[in-house]
Amino acid sequence: MAYVKTGDTVRLIGVPANVPEGDAALPTKARFQQCLGREFVIAGFNEIGWAELEIHSVTGSEGETIWVEPEFLELLSKEPTT
């Protein structure tokens, strides 16, 4: 995986094996599966290096995000540098 940073466009190419099923209120694994193969712009990173993907384009719920290890992302385009 190429180095990715905030603002880069990526595709989710895998669902981590340790993603919990979740429940009706927060169906975590189902959300990941809905996002599989879709493109997102990286919104940021947490303290352990996982990328934040805003997934409202898939779910229709504003503010909904998933956090994923960069190894499950395919870099599609880098954020332009100014």
Phi and psi restraints in degrees (range 20) as a CNS / XPLOR table:
assign (resid 1 and name C) (resid 2 and name N)
       (resid 2 and name CA) (resid 2 and name C) 1.0 -69.1 20.0 2
assign (resid 2 and name N) (resid 2 and name CA)
       (resid 2 and name C) (resid 3 and name N) 1.0 155.0 20.0 2
assign (resid 2 and name C) (resid 3 and name N)
       (resid 3 and name CA) (resid 3 and name C) 1.0 -59.6 20.0 2
assign (resid 3 and name N) (resid 3 and name CA)
       (resid 3 and name C) (resid 4 and name N) 1.0 130.3 20.0 2
assign (resid 3 and name C) (resid 4 and name N)
       (resid 4 and name CA) (resid 4 and name C) 1.0 -117.8 20.0 2
assign (resid 4 and name N) (resid 4 and name CA)
       (resid 4 and name C) (resid 5 and name N) 1.0 154.5 20.0 2
assign (resid 4 and name C) (resid 5 and name N)
       (resid 5 and name CA) (resid 5 and name C) 1.0 -141.4 20.0 2
assign (resid 5 and name N) (resid 5 and name CA)
       (resid 5 and name C) (resid 6 and name N) 1.0 170.0 20.0 2
assign (resid 5 and name C) (resid 6 and name N)
       (resid 6 and name CA) (resid 6 and name C) 1.0 -55.0 20.0 2
assign (resid 6 and name N) (resid 6 and name CA)
       (resid 6 and name C) (resid 7 and name N) 1.0 133.1 20.0 2
assign (resid 6 and name C) (resid 7 and name N)
       (resid 7 and name CA) (resid 7 and name C) 1.0 97.5 20.0 2
assign (resid 7 and name N) (resid 7 and name CA)
       (resid 7 and name C) (resid 8 and name N) 1.0 -15.8 20.0 2
assign (resid 7 and name C) (resid 8 and name N)
       (resid 8 and name CA) (resid 8 and name C) 1.0 -72.0 20.0 2
assign (resid 8 and name N) (resid 8 and name CA)
       (resid 8 and name C) (resid 9 and name N) 1.0 149.6 20.0 2
assign (resid 8 and name C) (resid 9 and name N)
       (resid 9 and name CA) (resid 9 and name C) 1.0 -95.5 20.0 2
assign (resid 9 and name N) (resid 9 and name CA)
       (resid 9 and name C) (resid 10 and name N) 1.0 129.6 20.0 2
assign (resid 9 and name C) (resid 10 and name N)
       (resid 10 and name CA) (resid 10 and name C) 1.0 -134.2 20.0 2
assign (resid 10 and name N) (resid 10 and name CA)
       (resid 10 and name C) (resid 11 and name N) 1.0 164.2 20.0 2
assign (resid 10 and name C) (resid 11 and name N)
       (resid 11 and name CA) (resid 11 and name C) 1.0 -117.6 20.0 2
assign (resid 11 and name N) (resid 11 and name CA)
       (resid 11 and name C) (resid 12 and name N) 1.0 135.2 20.0 2
assign (resid 11 and name C) (resid 12 and name N)
       (resid 12 and name CA) (resid 12 and name C) 1.0 -76.8 20.0 2
assign (resid 12 and name N) (resid 12 and name CA)
       (resid 12 and name C) (resid 13 and name N) 1.0 117.7 20.0 2
assign (resid 12 and name C) (resid 13 and name N)
       (resid 13 and name CA) (resid 13 and name C) 1.0 -111.3 20.0 2
assign (resid 13 and name N) (resid 13 and name CA)
       (resid 13 and name C) (resid 14 and name N) 1.0 0.7 20.0 2
assign (resid 13 and name C) (resid 14 and name N)
       (resid 14 and name CA) (resid 14 and name C) 1.0 -164.1 20.0 2
assign (resid 14 and name N) (resid 14 and name CA)
       (resid 14 and name C) (resid 15 and name N) 1.0 158.5 20.0 2
assign (resid 14 and name C) (resid 15 and name N)
       (resid 15 and name CA) (resid 15 and name C) 1.0 -110.6 20.0 2
assign (resid 15 and name N) (resid 15 and name CA)
       (resid 15 and name C) (resid 16 and name N) 1.0 119.1 20.0 2
assign (resid 15 and name C) (resid 16 and name N)
       (resid 16 and name CA) (resid 16 and name C) 1.0 -55.4 20.0 2
assign (resid 16 and name N) (resid 16 and name CA)
       (resid 16 and name C) (resid 17 and name N) 1.0 140.3 20.0 2
assign (resid 16 and name C) (resid 17 and name N)
       (resid 17 and name CA) (resid 17 and name C) 1.0 -62.5 20.0 2
assign (resid 17 and name N) (resid 17 and name CA)
       (resid 17 and name C) (resid 18 and name N) 1.0 -26.9 20.0 2
assign (resid 17 and name C) (resid 18 and name N)
       (resid 18 and name CA) (resid 18 and name C) 1.0 -90.0 20.0 2
assign (resid 18 and name N) (resid 18 and name CA)
       (resid 18 and name C) (resid 19 and name N) 1.0 9.1 20.0 2
assign (resid 18 and name C) (resid 19 and name N)
       (resid 19 and name CA) (resid 19 and name C) 1.0 -70.4 20.0 2
assign (resid 19 and name N) (resid 19 and name CA)
       (resid 19 and name C) (resid 20 and name N) 1.0 124.3 20.0 2
assign (resid 19 and name C) (resid 20 and name N)
       (resid 20 and name CA) (resid 20 and name C) 1.0 -71.1 20.0 2
assign (resid 20 and name N) (resid 20 and name CA)
       (resid 20 and name C) (resid 21 and name N) 1.0 154.9 20.0 2
assign (resid 20 and name C) (resid 21 and name N)
       (resid 21 and name CA) (resid 21 and name C) 1.0 -61.0 20.0 2
assign (resid 21 and name N) (resid 21 and name CA)
       (resid 21 and name C) (resid 22 and name N) 1.0 -40.0 20.0 2
assign (resid 21 and name C) (resid 22 and name N)
       (resid 22 and name CA) (resid 22 and name C) 1.0 82.4 20.0 2
assign (resid 22 and name N) (resid 22 and name CA)
       (resid 22 and name C) (resid 23 and name N) 1.0 -158.4 20.0 2
assign (resid 22 and name C) (resid 23 and name N)
       (resid 23 and name CA) (resid 23 and name C) 1.0 -142.4 20.0 2
assign (resid 23 and name N) (resid 23 and name CA)
       (resid 23 and name C) (resid 24 and name N) 1.0 -171.9 20.0 2
assign (resid 23 and name C) (resid 24 and name N)
       (resid 24 and name CA) (resid 24 and name C) 1.0 -60.2 20.0 2
assign (resid 24 and name N) (resid 24 and name CA)
       (resid 24 and name C) (resid 25 and name N) 1.0 -36.7 20.0 2
assign (resid 24 and name C) (resid 25 and name N)
       (resid 25 and name CA) (resid 25 and name C) 1.0 -75.5 20.0 2
assign (resid 25 and name N) (resid 25 and name CA)
       (resid 25 and name C) (resid 26 and name N) 1.0 -30.4 20.0 2
assign (resid 25 and name C) (resid 26 and name N)
       (resid 26 and name CA) (resid 26 and name C) 1.0 -143.5 20.0 2
assign (resid 26 and name N) (resid 26 and name CA)
       (resid 26 and name C) (resid 27 and name N) 1.0 80.6 20.0 2
assign (resid 26 and name C) (resid 27 and name N)
       (resid 27 and name CA) (resid 27 and name C) 1.0 -80.9 20.0 2
assign (resid 27 and name N) (resid 27 and name CA)
       (resid 27 and name C) (resid 28 and name N) 1.0 74.8 20.0 2
assign (resid 27 and name C) (resid 28 and name N)
       (resid 28 and name CA) (resid 28 and name C) 1.0 -54.2 20.0 2
assign (resid 28 and name N) (resid 28 and name CA)
       (resid 28 and name C) (resid 29 and name N) 1.0 -55.6 20.0 2
assign (resid 28 and name C) (resid 29 and name N)
       (resid 29 and name CA) (resid 29 and name C) 1.0 -63.3 20.0 2
assign (resid 29 and name N) (resid 29 and name CA)
       (resid 29 and name C) (resid 30 and name N) 1.0 -39.6 20.0 2
assign (resid 29 and name C) (resid 30 and name N)
       (resid 30 and name CA) (resid 30 and name C) 1.0 -61.9 20.0 2
assign (resid 30 and name N) (resid 30 and name CA)
       (resid 30 and name C) (resid 31 and name N) 1.0 -38.3 20.0 2
assign (resid 30 and name C) (resid 31 and name N)
       (resid 31 and name CA) (resid 31 and name C) 1.0 -63.0 20.0 2
assign (resid 31 and name N) (resid 31 and name CA)
       (resid 31 and name C) (resid 32 and name N) 1.0 -45.1 20.0 2
assign (resid 31 and name C) (resid 32 and name N)
       (resid 32 and name CA) (resid 32 and name C) 1.0 -59.4 20.0 2
assign (resid 32 and name N) (resid 32 and name CA)
       (resid 32 and name C) (resid 33 and name N) 1.0 -44.5 20.0 2
assign (resid 32 and name C) (resid 33 and name N)
       (resid 33 and name CA) (resid 33 and name C) 1.0 -64.7 20.0 2
assign (resid 33 and name N) (resid 33 and name CA)
       (resid 33 and name C) (resid 34 and name N) 1.0 -35.5 20.0 2
assign (resid 33 and name C) (resid 34 and name N)
       (resid 34 and name CA) (resid 34 and name C) 1.0 -63.6 20.0 2
assign (resid 34 and name N) (resid 34 and name CA)
       (resid 34 and name C) (resid 35 and name N) 1.0 -33.2 20.0 2
assign (resid 34 and name C) (resid 35 and name N)
       (resid 35 and name CA) (resid 35 and name C) 1.0 -86.1 20.0 2
assign (resid 35 and name N) (resid 35 and name CA)
       (resid 35 and name C) (resid 36 and name N) 1.0 -14.9 20.0 2
assign (resid 35 and name C) (resid 36 and name N)
       (resid 36 and name CA) (resid 36 and name C) 1.0 -56.7 20.0 2
assign (resid 36 and name N) (resid 36 and name CA)
       (resid 36 and name C) (resid 37 and name N) 1.0 127.2 20.0 2
assign (resid 36 and name C) (resid 37 and name N)
       (resid 37 and name CA) (resid 37 and name C) 1.0 85.7 20.0 2
assign (resid 37 and name N) (resid 37 and name CA)
       (resid 37 and name C) (resid 38 and name N) 1.0 -4.8 20.0 2
assign (resid 37 and name C) (resid 38 and name N)
       (resid 38 and name CA) (resid 38 and name C) 1.0 -93.1 20.0 2
assign (resid 38 and name N) (resid 38 and name CA)
       (resid 38 and name C) (resid 39 and name N) 1.0 160.2 20.0 2
assign (resid 38 and name C) (resid 39 and name N)
       (resid 39 and name CA) (resid 39 and name C) 1.0 -99.5 20.0 2
assign (resid 39 and name N) (resid 39 and name CA)
       (resid 39 and name C) (resid 40 and name N) 1.0 142.1 20.0 2
assign (resid 39 and name C) (resid 40 and name N)
       (resid 40 and name CA) (resid 40 and name C) 1.0 -144.2 20.0 2
assign (resid 40 and name N) (resid 40 and name CA)
       (resid 40 and name C) (resid 41 and name N) 1.0 158.8 20.0 2
assign (resid 40 and name C) (resid 41 and name N)
       (resid 41 and name CA) (resid 41 and name C) 1.0 -100.3 20.0 2
assign (resid 41 and name N) (resid 41 and name CA)
       (resid 41 and name C) (resid 42 and name N) 1.0 131.0 20.0 2
assign (resid 41 and name C) (resid 42 and name N)
       (resid 42 and name CA) (resid 42 and name C) 1.0 -66.9 20.0 2
assign (resid 42 and name N) (resid 42 and name CA)
       (resid 42 and name C) (resid 43 and name N) 1.0 122.3 20.0 2
assign (resid 42 and name C) (resid 43 and name N)
       (resid 43 and name CA) (resid 43 and name C) 1.0 -85.0 20.0 2
assign (resid 43 and name N) (resid 43 and name CA)
       (resid 43 and name C) (resid 44 and name N) 1.0 -24.4 20.0 2
assign (resid 43 and name C) (resid 44 and name N)
       (resid 44 and name CA) (resid 44 and name C) 1.0 168.3 20.0 2
assign (resid 44 and name N) (resid 44 and name CA)
       (resid 44 and name C) (resid 45 and name N) 1.0 -172.5 20.0 2
assign (resid 44 and name C) (resid 45 and name N)
       (resid 45 and name CA) (resid 45 and name C) 1.0 -136.0 20.0 2
assign (resid 45 and name N) (resid 45 and name CA)
       (resid 45 and name C) (resid 46 and name N) 1.0 150.2 20.0 2
assign (resid 45 and name C) (resid 46 and name N)
       (resid 46 and name CA) (resid 46 and name C) 1.0 -93.3 20.0 2
assign (resid 46 and name N) (resid 46 and name CA)
       (resid 46 and name C) (resid 47 and name N) 1.0 -177.0 20.0 2
assign (resid 46 and name C) (resid 47 and name N)
       (resid 47 and name CA) (resid 47 and name C) 1.0 -67.2 20.0 2
assign (resid 47 and name N) (resid 47 and name CA)
       (resid 47 and name C) (resid 48 and name N) 1.0 -16.8 20.0 2
assign (resid 47 and name C) (resid 48 and name N)
       (resid 48 and name CA) (resid 48 and name C) 1.0 -104.6 20.0 2
assign (resid 48 and name N) (resid 48 and name CA)
       (resid 48 and name C) (resid 49 and name N) 1.0 8.8 20.0 2
assign (resid 48 and name C) (resid 49 and name N)
       (resid 49 and name CA) (resid 49 and name C) 1.0 91.4 20.0 2
assign (resid 49 and name N) (resid 49 and name CA)
       (resid 49 and name C) (resid 50 and name N) 1.0 9.8 20.0 2
assign (resid 49 and name C) (resid 50 and name N)
       (resid 50 and name CA) (resid 50 and name C) 1.0 -81.2 20.0 2
assign (resid 50 and name N) (resid 50 and name CA)
       (resid 50 and name C) (resid 51 and name N) 1.0 141.9 20.0 2
assign (resid 50 and name C) (resid 51 and name N)
       (resid 51 and name CA) (resid 51 and name C) 1.0 -84.2 20.0 2
assign (resid 51 and name N) (resid 51 and name CA)
       (resid 51 and name C) (resid 52 and name N) 1.0 139.8 20.0 2
assign (resid 51 and name C) (resid 52 and name N)
       (resid 52 and name CA) (resid 52 and name C) 1.0 -95.4 20.0 2
assign (resid 52 and name N) (resid 52 and name CA)
       (resid 52 and name C) (resid 53 and name N) 1.0 125.5 20.0 2
assign (resid 52 and name C) (resid 53 and name N)
       (resid 53 and name CA) (resid 53 and name C) 1.0 -117.1 20.0 2
assign (resid 53 and name N) (resid 53 and name CA)
       (resid 53 and name C) (resid 54 and name N) 1.0 125.0 20.0 2
assign (resid 53 and name C) (resid 54 and name N)
       (resid 54 and name CA) (resid 54 and name C) 1.0 -83.4 20.0 2
assign (resid 54 and name N) (resid 54 and name CA)
       (resid 54 and name C) (resid 55 and name N) 1.0 120.6 20.0 2
assign (resid 54 and name C) (resid 55 and name N)
       (resid 55 and name CA) (resid 55 and name C) 1.0 -110.8 20.0 2
assign (resid 55 and name N) (resid 55 and name CA)
       (resid 55 and name C) (resid 56 and name N) 1.0 17.6 20.0 2
assign (resid 55 and name C) (resid 56 and name N)
       (resid 56 and name CA) (resid 56 and name C) 1.0 -60.6 20.0 2
assign (resid 56 and name N) (resid 56 and name CA)
       (resid 56 and name C) (resid 57 and name N) 1.0 -24.0 20.0 2
assign (resid 56 and name C) (resid 57 and name N)
       (resid 57 and name CA) (resid 57 and name C) 1.0 -66.3 20.0 2
assign (resid 57 and name N) (resid 57 and name CA)
       (resid 57 and name C) (resid 58 and name N) 1.0 -23.1 20.0 2
assign (resid 57 and name C) (resid 58 and name N)
       (resid 58 and name CA) (resid 58 and name C) 1.0 -94.4 20.0 2
assign (resid 58 and name N) (resid 58 and name CA)
       (resid 58 and name C) (resid 59 and name N) 1.0 -43.3 20.0 2
assign (resid 58 and name C) (resid 59 and name N)
       (resid 59 and name CA) (resid 59 and name C) 1.0 -95.3 20.0 2
assign (resid 59 and name N) (resid 59 and name CA)
       (resid 59 and name C) (resid 60 and name N) 1.0 -21.5 20.0 2
assign (resid 59 and name C) (resid 60 and name N)
       (resid 60 and name CA) (resid 60 and name C) 1.0 80.8 20.0 2
assign (resid 60 and name N) (resid 60 and name CA)
       (resid 60 and name C) (resid 61 and name N) 1.0 1.5 20.0 2
assign (resid 60 and name C) (resid 61 and name N)
       (resid 61 and name CA) (resid 61 and name C) 1.0 -102.5 20.0 2
assign (resid 61 and name N) (resid 61 and name CA)
       (resid 61 and name C) (resid 62 and name N) 1.0 112.1 20.0 2
assign (resid 61 and name C) (resid 62 and name N)
       (resid 62 and name CA) (resid 62 and name C) 1.0 -58.9 20.0 2
assign (resid 62 and name N) (resid 62 and name CA)
       (resid 62 and name C) (resid 63 and name N) 1.0 138.3 20.0 2
assign (resid 62 and name C) (resid 63 and name N)
       (resid 63 and name CA) (resid 63 and name C) 1.0 83.4 20.0 2
assign (resid 63 and name N) (resid 63 and name CA)
       (resid 63 and name C) (resid 64 and name N) 1.0 -1.9 20.0 2
assign (resid 63 and name C) (resid 64 and name N)
       (resid 64 and name CA) (resid 64 and name C) 1.0 -78.5 20.0 2
assign (resid 64 and name N) (resid 64 and name CA)
       (resid 64 and name C) (resid 65 and name N) 1.0 132.1 20.0 2
assign (resid 64 and name C) (resid 65 and name N)
       (resid 65 and name CA) (resid 65 and name C) 1.0 -134.8 20.0 2
assign (resid 65 and name N) (resid 65 and name CA)
       (resid 65 and name C) (resid 66 and name N) 1.0 161.7 20.0 2
assign (resid 65 and name C) (resid 66 and name N)
       (resid 66 and name CA) (resid 66 and name C) 1.0 -127.4 20.0 2
assign (resid 66 and name N) (resid 66 and name CA)
       (resid 66 and name C) (resid 67 and name N) 1.0 155.5 20.0 2
assign (resid 66 and name C) (resid 67 and name N)
       (resid 67 and name CA) (resid 67 and name C) 1.0 -116.5 20.0 2
assign (resid 67 and name N) (resid 67 and name CA)
       (resid 67 and name C) (resid 68 and name N) 1.0 131.8 20.0 2
assign (resid 67 and name C) (resid 68 and name N)
       (resid 68 and name CA) (resid 68 and name C) 1.0 -145.5 20.0 2
assign (resid 68 and name N) (resid 68 and name CA)
       (resid 68 and name C) (resid 69 and name N) 1.0 147.5 20.0 2
assign (resid 68 and name C) (resid 69 and name N)
       (resid 69 and name CA) (resid 69 and name C) 1.0 -66.7 20.0 2
assign (resid 69 and name N) (resid 69 and name CA)
       (resid 69 and name C) (resid 70 and name N) 1.0 139.5 20.0 2
assign (resid 69 and name C) (resid 70 and name N)
       (resid 70 and name CA) (resid 70 and name C) 1.0 -56.8 20.0 2
assign (resid 70 and name N) (resid 70 and name CA)
       (resid 70 and name C) (resid 71 and name N) 1.0 -22.9 20.0 2
assign (resid 70 and name C) (resid 71 and name N)
       (resid 71 and name CA) (resid 71 and name C) 1.0 -65.6 20.0 2
assign (resid 71 and name N) (resid 71 and name CA)
       (resid 71 and name C) (resid 72 and name N) 1.0 -15.0 20.0 2
assign (resid 71 and name C) (resid 72 and name N)
       (resid 72 and name CA) (resid 72 and name C) 1.0 -97.3 20.0 2
assign (resid 72 and name N) (resid 72 and name CA)
       (resid 72 and name C) (resid 73 and name N) 1.0 13.0 20.0 2
assign (resid 72 and name C) (resid 73 and name N)
       (resid 73 and name CA) (resid 73 and name C) 1.0 -118.5 20.0 2
assign (resid 73 and name N) (resid 73 and name CA)
       (resid 73 and name C) (resid 74 and name N) 1.0 142.1 20.0 2
assign (resid 73 and name C) (resid 74 and name N)
       (resid 74 and name CA) (resid 74 and name C) 1.0 -108.1 20.0 2
assign (resid 74 and name N) (resid 74 and name CA)
       (resid 74 and name C) (resid 75 and name N) 1.0 124.2 20.0 2
assign (resid 74 and name C) (resid 75 and name N)
       (resid 75 and name CA) (resid 75 and name C) 1.0 -71.8 20.0 2
assign (resid 75 and name N) (resid 75 and name CA)
       (resid 75 and name C) (resid 76 and name N) 1.0 125.7 20.0 2
assign (resid 75 and name C) (resid 76 and name N)
       (resid 76 and name CA) (resid 76 and name C) 1.0 -104.2 20.0 2
assign (resid 76 and name N) (resid 76 and name CA)
       (resid 76 and name C) (resid 77 and name N) 1.0 -41.3 20.0 2
assign (resid 76 and name C) (resid 77 and name N)
       (resid 77 and name CA) (resid 77 and name C) 1.0 -157.9 20.0 2
assign (resid 77 and name N) (resid 77 and name CA)
       (resid 77 and name C) (resid 78 and name N) 1.0 145.4 20.0 2
assign (resid 77 and name C) (resid 78 and name N)
       (resid 78 and name CA) (resid 78 and name C) 1.0 -84.3 20.0 2
assign (resid 78 and name N) (resid 78 and name CA)
       (resid 78 and name C) (resid 79 and name N) 1.0 148.4 20.0 2
assign (resid 78 and name C) (resid 79 and name N)
       (resid 79 and name CA) (resid 79 and name C) 1.0 -63.5 20.0 2
assign (resid 79 and name N) (resid 79 and name CA)
       (resid 79 and name C) (resid 80 and name N) 1.0 133.6 20.0 2
assign (resid 79 and name C) (resid 80 and name N)
       (resid 80 and name CA) (resid 80 and name C) 1.0 -60.7 20.0 2
assign (resid 80 and name N) (resid 80 and name CA)
       (resid 80 and name C) (resid 81 and name N) 1.0 139.9 20.0 2
assign (resid 80 and name C) (resid 81 and name N)
       (resid 81 and name CA) (resid 81 and name C) 1.0 -93.7 20.0 2
assign (resid 81 and name N) (resid 81 and name CA)
       (resid 81 and name C) (resid 82 and name N) 1.0 145.8 20.0 2
